[in-house]
């Protein structure tokens, strides 16, 4: 699956098994993950996610290959929802 995603991120298009080309230019691709969620869940109320960014990024880098991560424009950490 990652090799297919790498093709999309590199070429802006995807060629399926039947030779059809799907255009991904001008497409915003949003990827989500729960990696590092444990570090974020340990933050106290009012504490900024930037406090745990190092731990989260370590988990992300341990899981994903560098050639994938280097193709991403940005990795964003979101604050958890409050009641």
N, CA, C and O atoms as a printed pandas DataFrame, in Angstrom:
     atom_number atom_name residue_name chain_id  residue_number  x_coord  y_coord  z_coord
0              1         N          UNK        A               1    0.819   -1.195    0.000
1              2        CA          UNK        A               1    0.000    0.000    0.000
2              3         C          UNK        A               1    0.864    1.260    0.000
3              4         O          UNK        A               1    0.560    2.233   -0.690
4              5         N          UNK        A               2    1.950    1.229    0.786
5              6        CA          UNK        A               2    2.811    2.410    0.840
6              7         C          UNK        A               2    3.462    2.694   -0.504
7              8         O          UNK        A               2    3.662    3.856   -0.858
8              9         N          UNK        A               3    3.797    1.650   -1.261
9             10        CA          UNK        A               3    4.402    1.874   -2.571
10            11         C          UNK        A               3    3.437    2.585   -3.515
11            12         O          UNK        A               3    3.855    3.416   -4.321
12            13         N          UNK        A               4    2.164    2.264   -3.419
13            14        CA          UNK        A               4    1.149    2.949   -4.225
14            15         C          UNK        A               4    1.059    4.407   -3.798
15            16         O          UNK        A               4    0.998    5.304   -4.639
16            17         N          UNK        A               5    1.051    4.640   -2.495
17            18        CA          UNK        A               5    0.990    6.011   -1.992
18            19         C          UNK        A               5    2.239    6.795   -2.387
19            20         O          UNK        A               5    2.148    7.981   -2.701
20            21         N          UNK        A               6    3.392    6.152   -2.374
21            22        CA          UNK        A               6    4.622    6.817   -2.805
22            23         C          UNK        A               6    4.523    7.240   -4.263
23            24         O          UNK        A               6    4.990    8.320   -4.626
24            25         N          UNK        A               7    3.921    6.403   -5.105
25            26        CA          UNK        A               7    3.738    6.758   -6.513
26            27         C          UNK        A               7    2.851    7.992   -6.647
27            28         O          UNK        A               7    3.143    8.888   -7.440
28            29         N          UNK        A               8    1.780    8.038   -5.882
29            30        CA          UNK        A               8    0.877    9.190   -5.929
30            31         C          UNK        A               8    1.607   10.447   -5.463
31            32         O          UNK        A               8    1.484   11.500   -6.089
32            33         N          UNK        A               9    2.362   10.347   -4.378
33            34        CA          UNK        A               9    3.064   11.507   -3.844
34            35         C          UNK        A               9    4.189   11.961   -4.771
35            36         O          UNK        A               9    4.476   13.155   -4.852
36            37         N          UNK        A              10    4.824   11.032   -5.464
37            38        CA          UNK        A              10    5.914   11.375   -6.382
38            39         C          UNK        A              10    5.411   11.947   -7.698
39            40         O          UNK        A              10    5.845   13.015   -8.130
40            41         N          UNK        A              11    4.497   11.230   -8.327
41            42        CA          UNK        A              11    4.102   11.536   -9.698
42            43         C          UNK        A              11    2.827   12.362   -9.814
43            44         O          UNK        A              11    2.558   12.943  -10.865
44            45         N          UNK        A              12    2.044   12.418   -8.747
45            46        CA          UNK        A              12    0.768   13.115   -8.834
46            47         C          UNK        A              12   -0.265   12.330   -9.622
47            48         O          UNK        A              12   -1.300   12.864  -10.020
48            49         N          UNK        A              13    0.029   11.057   -9.843
49            50        CA          UNK        A              13   -0.921   10.200  -10.548
50            51         C          UNK        A              13   -0.694    8.761  -10.137
51            52         O          UNK        A              13    0.341    8.411   -9.570
52            53         N          UNK        A              14   -1.678    7.940  -10.433
53            54        CA          UNK        A              14   -1.629    6.526  -10.089
54            55         C          UNK        A              14   -2.038    5.725  -11.316
55            56         O          UNK        A              14   -3.032    6.036  -11.972
56            57         N          UNK        A              15   -1.273    4.709  -11.613
57            58        CA          UNK        A              15   -1.620    3.809  -12.707
58            59         C          UNK        A              15   -2.083    2.494  -12.103
59            60         O          UNK        A              15   -1.346    1.853  -11.354
60            61         N          UNK        A              16   -3.317    2.088  -12.435
61            62        CA          UNK        A              16   -3.841    0.844  -11.861
62            63         C          UNK        A              16   -3.358   -0.364  -12.659
63            64         O          UNK        A              16   -2.628   -0.217  -13.639
64            65         N          UNK        A              17   -3.764   -1.543  -12.238
65            66        CA          UNK        A              17   -3.324   -2.785  -12.852
66            67         C          UNK        A              17   -3.750   -2.951  -14.301
67            68         O          UNK        A              17   -3.178   -3.764  -15.026
68            69         N          UNK        A              18   -4.752   -2.185  -14.733
69            70        CA          UNK        A              18   -5.234   -2.269  -16.114
70            71         C          UNK        A              18   -4.681   -1.146  -16.983
71            72         O          UNK        A              18   -5.092   -0.975  -18.130
72            73         N          UNK        A              19   -3.737   -0.378  -16.421
73            74        CA          UNK        A              19   -3.104    0.681  -17.195
74            75         C          UNK        A              19   -3.836    2.008  -17.191
75            76         O          UNK        A              19   -3.403    2.951  -17.853
76            77         N          UNK        A              20   -4.932    2.100  -16.463
77            78        CA          UNK        A              20   -5.666    3.368  -16.384
78            79         C          UNK        A              20   -4.926    4.314  -15.448
79            80         O          UNK        A              20   -4.406    3.896  -14.413
80            81         N          UNK        A              21   -4.883    5.574  -15.812
81            82        CA          UNK        A              21   -4.192    6.588  -15.017
82            83         C          UNK        A              21   -5.224    7.435  -14.284
83            84         O          UNK        A              21   -6.171    7.947  -14.881
84            85         N          UNK        A              22   -5.020    7.571  -12.982
85            86        CA          UNK        A              22   -5.878    8.418  -12.155
86            87         C          UNK        A              22   -5.053    9.629  -11.746
87            88         O          UNK        A              22   -3.969    9.487  -11.181
88            89         N          UNK        A              23   -5.566   10.816  -12.033
89            90        CA          UNK        A              23   -4.850   12.061  -11.766
90            91         C          UNK        A              23   -5.072   12.511  -10.324
91            92         O          UNK        A              23   -6.213   12.621   -9.876
92            93         N          UNK        A              24   -3.995   12.768   -9.606
93            94        CA          UNK        A              24   -4.066   13.269   -8.242
94            95         C          UNK        A              24   -3.512   14.686   -8.133
95            96         O          UNK        A              24   -3.338   15.198   -7.027
96            97         N          UNK        A              25   -3.236   15.320   -9.260
97            98        CA          UNK        A              25   -2.759   16.702   -9.216
98            99         C          UNK        A              25   -3.899   17.572   -8.692
99           100         O          UNK        A              25   -5.069   17.282   -8.941
100          101         N          UNK        A              26   -3.567   18.609   -7.986
101          102        CA          UNK        A              26   -4.552   19.512   -7.384
102          103         C          UNK        A              26   -5.406   18.795   -6.347
103          104         O          UNK        A              26   -6.542   19.197   -6.093
104          105         N          UNK        A              27   -4.870   17.739   -5.748
105          106        CA          UNK        A              27   -5.585   16.970   -4.737
106          107         C          UNK        A              27   -4.895   17.129   -3.397
107          108         O          UNK        A              27   -3.673   17.018   -3.302
108          109         N          UNK        A              28   -5.664   17.385   -2.382
109          110        CA          UNK        A              28   -5.151   17.461   -1.020
110          111         C          UNK        A              28   -5.364   16.099   -0.376
111          112         O          UNK        A              28   -6.497   15.634   -0.252
112          113         N          UNK        A              29   -4.281   15.468    0.030
113          114        CA          UNK        A              29   -4.359   14.149    0.658
114          115         C          UNK        A              29   -4.105   14.327    2.144
115          116         O          UNK        A              29   -3.059   14.835    2.548
116          117         N          UNK        A              30   -5.064   13.907    2.954
117          118        CA          UNK        A              30   -4.949   14.017    4.404
118          119         C          UNK        A              30   -4.809   12.611    4.967
119          120         O          UNK        A              30   -5.653   11.748    4.727
120          121         N          UNK        A              31   -3.747   12.391    5.709
121          122        CA          UNK        A              31   -3.478   11.101    6.330
122          123         C          UNK        A              31   -3.585   11.271    7.836
123          124         O          UNK        A              31   -3.145   12.286    8.375
124          125         N          UNK        A              32   -4.156   10.305    8.515
125          126        CA          UNK        A              32   -4.267   10.384    9.973
126          127         C          UNK        A              32   -3.636    9.153   10.606
127          128         O          UNK        A              32   -3.520    8.101    9.978
128          129         N          UNK        A              33   -3.236    9.305   11.854
129          130        CA          UNK        A              33   -2.630    8.203   12.588
130          131         C          UNK        A              33   -2.843    8.418   14.078
131          132         O          UNK        A              33   -2.987    9.550   14.539
132          133         N          UNK        A              34   -2.862    7.331   14.817
133          134        CA          UNK        A              34   -2.925    7.399   16.276
134          135         C          UNK        A              34   -1.556    7.194   16.907
135          136         O          UNK        A              34   -1.447    7.067   18.126
136          137         N          UNK        A              35   -0.509    7.161   16.085
137          138        CA          UNK        A              35    0.837    7.014   16.632
138          139         C          UNK        A              35    1.131    8.187   17.563
139          140         O          UNK        A              35    0.861    9.338   17.219
140          141         N          UNK        A              36    1.670    7.904   18.708
141          142        CA          UNK        A              36    1.983    8.952   19.674
142          143         C          UNK        A              36    0.806    9.370   20.523
143          144         O          UNK        A              36    0.923   10.292   21.330
144          145         N          UNK        A              37   -0.327    8.709   20.359
145          146        CA          UNK        A              37   -1.519    9.081   21.122
146          147         C          UNK        A              37   -1.298    8.931   22.620
147          148         O          UNK        A              37   -1.847    9.693   23.416
148          149         N          UNK        A              38   -0.500    7.954   22.996
149          150        CA          UNK        A              38   -0.243    7.754   24.427
150          151         C          UNK        A              38    0.476    8.969   25.020
151          152         O          UNK        A              38    0.134    9.413   26.116
152          153         N          UNK        A              39    1.451    9.499   24.316
153          154        CA          UNK        A              39    2.167   10.686   24.802
154          155         C          UNK        A              39    1.219   11.875   24.901
155          156         O          UNK        A              39    1.308   12.670   25.836
156          157         N          UNK        A              40    0.323   11.994   23.946
157          158        CA          UNK        A              40   -0.631   13.105   23.968
158          159         C          UNK        A              40   -1.661   12.935   25.077
159          160         O          UNK        A              40   -2.092   13.918   25.680
160          161         N          UNK        A              41   -2.057   11.697   25.347
161          162        CA          UNK        A              41   -3.062   11.466   26.388
162          163         C          UNK        A              41   -2.515   11.747   27.783
163          164         O          UNK        A              41   -3.287   11.957   28.720
164          165         N          UNK        A              42   -1.209   11.753   27.927
165          166        CA          UNK        A              42   -0.604   12.006   29.230
166          167         C          UNK        A              42   -0.430   13.492   29.527
167          168         O          UNK        A              42    0.012   13.859   30.616
168          169         N          UNK        A              43   -0.772   14.342   28.574
169          170        CA          UNK        A              43   -0.685   15.784   28.811
170          171         C          UNK        A              43   -1.782   16.209   29.772
171          172         O          UNK        A              43   -2.910   15.724   29.699
172          173         N          UNK        A              44   -1.445   17.106   30.657
173          174        CA          UNK        A              44   -2.462   17.615   31.577
174          175         C          UNK        A              44   -3.312   18.659   30.867
175          176         O          UNK        A              44   -2.919   19.187   29.827
176          177         N          UNK        A              45   -4.474   18.954   31.431
177          178        CA          UNK        A              45   -5.367   19.952   30.840
178          179         C          UNK        A              45   -4.637   21.282   30.701
179          180         O          UNK        A              45   -3.942   21.722   31.618
180          181         N          UNK        A              46   -4.800   21.904   29.564
181          182        CA          UNK        A              46   -4.174   23.185   29.319
182          183         C          UNK        A              46   -2.752   23.087   28.791
183          184         O          UNK        A              46   -2.186   24.089   28.352
184          185         N          UNK        A              47   -2.166   21.893   28.826
185          186        CA          UNK        A              47   -0.806   21.716   28.321
186          187         C          UNK        A              47   -0.856   21.609   26.798
187          188         O          UNK        A              47   -1.719   20.923   26.249
188          189         N          UNK        A              48    0.049   22.272   26.131
189          190        CA          UNK        A              48    0.080   22.334   24.678
190          191         C          UNK        A              48    0.648   21.042   24.093
191          192         O          UNK        A              48    1.515   20.414   24.700
192          193         N          UNK        A              49    0.162   20.645   22.915
193          194        CA          UNK        A              49    0.651   19.427   22.266
194          195         C          UNK        A              49    2.125   19.527   21.896
195          196         O          UNK        A              49    2.790   18.507   21.714
196          197         N          UNK        A              50    2.634   20.738   21.784
197          198        CA          UNK        A              50    4.052   20.907   21.462
198          199         C          UNK        A              50    4.949   20.293   22.529
199          200         O          UNK        A              50    6.100   19.951   22.256
200          201         N          UNK        A              51    4.423   20.151   23.746
201          202        CA          UNK        A              51    5.188   19.544   24.839
202          203         C          UNK        A              51    5.513   18.078   24.535
203          204         O          UNK        A              51    6.536   17.567   24.991
204          205         N          UNK        A              52    4.664   17.409   23.780
205          206        CA          UNK        A              52    4.846   15.985   23.488
206          207         C          UNK        A              52    5.280   15.731   22.045
207          208         O          UNK        A              52    5.372   14.579   21.620
208          209         N          UNK        A              53    5.543   16.788   21.297
209          210        CA          UNK        A              53    5.851   16.631   19.872
210          211         C          UNK        A              53    7.066   15.726   19.641
211          212         O          UNK        A              53    7.056   14.925   18.706
212          213         N          UNK        A              54    8.091   15.832   20.456
213          214        CA          UNK        A              54    9.273   14.991   20.299
214          215         C          UNK        A              54    8.952   13.517   20.437
215          216         O          UNK        A              54    9.437   12.691   19.664
216          217         N          UNK        A              55    8.127   13.186   21.433
217          218        CA          UNK        A              55    7.736   11.786   21.636
218          219         C          UNK        A              55    6.877   11.277   20.482
219          220         O          UNK        A              55    7.044   10.148   20.021
220          221         N          UNK        A              56    5.969   12.115   20.029
221          222        CA          UNK        A              56    5.093   11.728   18.923
222          223         C          UNK        A              56    5.920   11.501   17.658
223          224         O          UNK        A              56    5.726   10.506   16.959
224          225         N          UNK        A              57    6.831   12.413   17.365
225          226        CA          UNK        A              57    7.644   12.281   16.163
226          227         C          UNK        A              57    8.560   11.064   16.235
227          228         O          UNK        A              57    8.838   10.440   15.211
228          229         N          UNK        A              58    9.026   10.724   17.418
229          230        CA          UNK        A              58    9.839    9.509   17.575
230          231         C          UNK        A              58    9.024    8.270   17.219
231          232         O          UNK        A              58    9.523    7.364   16.552
232          233         N          UNK        A              59    7.772    8.232   17.663
233          234        CA          UNK        A              59    6.890    7.107   17.339
234          235         C          UNK        A              59    6.613    7.049   15.839
235          236         O          UNK        A              59    6.604    5.970   15.246
236          237         N          UNK        A              60    6.389    8.201   15.234
237          238        CA          UNK        A              60    6.116    8.267   13.796
238          239         C          UNK        A              60    7.337    7.794   13.003
239          240         O          UNK        A              60    7.209    7.007   12.066
240          241         N          UNK        A              61    8.509    8.277   13.383
241          242        CA          UNK        A              61    9.735    7.910   12.663
242          243         C          UNK        A              61   10.091    6.438   12.850
243          244         O          UNK        A              61   10.703    5.835   11.968
244          245         N          UNK        A              62    9.719    5.859   13.976
245          246        CA          UNK        A              62    9.980    4.437   14.204
246          247         C          UNK        A              62    9.047    3.556   13.370
247          248         O          UNK        A              62    9.380    2.412   13.061
248          249         N          UNK        A              63    7.889    4.087   13.011
249          250        CA          UNK        A              63    6.889    3.287   12.297
250          251         C          UNK        A              63    6.977    3.429   10.776
251          252         O          UNK        A              63    6.886    2.440   10.050
252          253         N          UNK        A              64    7.154    4.665   10.298
253          254        CA          UNK        A              64    7.134    4.926    8.858
254          255         C          UNK        A              64    8.540    5.052    8.293
255          256         O          UNK        A              64    9.449    5.542    8.963
256          257         N          UNK        A              65    8.710    4.608    7.059
257          258        CA          UNK        A              65   10.007    4.692    6.389
258          259         C          UNK        A              65   10.337    6.143    6.047
259          260         O          UNK        A              65    9.438    6.930    5.751
260          261         N          UNK        A              66   11.617    6.502    6.087
261          262        CA          UNK        A              66   12.023    7.881    5.778
262          263         C          UNK        A              66   11.576    8.344    4.394
263          264         O          UNK        A              66   11.213    9.508    4.226
264          265         N          UNK        A              67   11.595    7.462    3.407
265          266        CA          UNK        A              67   11.208    7.881    2.058
266          267         C          UNK        A              67    9.735    8.277    1.992
267          268         O          UNK        A              67    9.347    9.062    1.127
268          269         N          UNK        A              68    8.924    7.753    2.881
269          270        CA          UNK        A              68    7.524    8.172    2.964
270          271         C          UNK        A              68    7.414    9.509    3.690
271          272         O          UNK        A              68    6.772   10.435    3.194
272          273         N          UNK        A              69    8.034    9.613    4.852
273          274        CA          UNK        A              69    7.949   10.843    5.648
274          275         C          UNK        A              69    8.516   12.045    4.902
275          276         O          UNK        A              69    8.012   13.159    5.049
276          277         N          UNK        A              70    9.551   11.832    4.110
277          278        CA          UNK        A              70   10.178   12.939    3.382
278          279         C          UNK        A              70    9.305   13.476    2.257
279          280         O          UNK        A              70    9.582   14.547    1.718
280          281         N          UNK        A              71    8.274   12.761    1.904
281          282        CA          UNK        A              71    7.367   13.226    0.852
282          283         C          UNK        A              71    6.185   14.028    1.415
283          284         O          UNK        A              71    5.409   14.601    0.651
284          285         N          UNK        A              72    6.050   14.070    2.712
285          286        CA          UNK        A              72    4.952   14.816    3.336
286          287         C          UNK        A              72    5.348   16.276    3.489
287          288         O          UNK        A              72    6.477   16.588    3.868
288          289         N          UNK        A              73    4.414   17.160    3.193
289          290        CA          UNK        A              73    4.686   18.586    3.342
290          291         C          UNK        A              73    4.709   19.001    4.801
291          292         O          UNK        A              73    5.526   19.824    5.213
292          293         N          UNK        A              74    3.807   18.425    5.576
293          294        CA          UNK        A              74    3.716   18.856    6.970
294          295         C          UNK        A              74    3.069   17.769    7.819
295          296         O          UNK        A              74    2.198   17.029    7.361
296          297         N          UNK        A              75    3.517   17.695    9.058
297          298        CA          UNK        A              75    2.890   16.824   10.050
298          299         C          UNK        A              75    2.330   17.733   11.130
299          300         O          UNK        A              75    3.058   18.520   11.734
300          301         N          UNK        A              76    1.042   17.617   11.364
301          302        CA          UNK        A              76    0.344   18.515   12.285
302          303         C          UNK        A              76   -0.184   17.713   13.466
303          304         O          UNK        A              76   -0.816   16.672   13.288
304          305         N          UNK        A              77    0.078   18.201   14.661
305          306        CA          UNK        A              77   -0.501   17.610   15.867
306          307         C          UNK        A              77   -1.693   18.461   16.274
307          308         O          UNK        A              77   -1.609   19.689   16.307
308          309         N          UNK        A              78   -2.788   17.811   16.580
309          310        CA          UNK        A              78   -3.988   18.523   16.985
310          311         C          UNK        A              78   -4.158   18.445   18.490
311          312         O          UNK        A              78   -3.822   17.439   19.115
312          313         N          UNK        A              79   -4.683   19.517   19.066
313          314        CA          UNK        A              79   -5.046   19.499   20.480
314          315         C          UNK        A              79   -6.232   18.561   20.658
315          316         O          UNK        A              79   -7.088   18.450   19.781
316          317         N          UNK        A              80   -6.269   17.894   21.794
317          318        CA          UNK        A              80   -7.409   17.015   22.041
318          319         C          UNK        A              80   -8.647   17.863   22.322
319          320         O          UNK        A              80   -8.552   19.017   22.740
320          321         N          UNK        A              81   -9.787   17.270   22.086
321          322        CA          UNK        A              81  -11.043   17.974   22.314
322          323         C          UNK        A              81  -11.320   18.065   23.804
323          324         O          UNK        A              81  -11.009   17.150   24.567
324          325         N          UNK        A              82  -11.897   19.162   24.199
325          326        CA          UNK        A              82  -12.282   19.310   25.606
326          327         C          UNK        A              82  -13.801   19.331   25.686
327          328         O          UNK        A              82  -14.495   19.491   24.683
328          329         N          UNK        A              83  -14.294   19.164   26.904
329          330        CA          UNK        A              83  -15.753   19.135   27.078
330          331         C          UNK        A              83  -16.317   20.501   27.241
331          332         O          UNK        A              83  -17.529   20.654   27.397
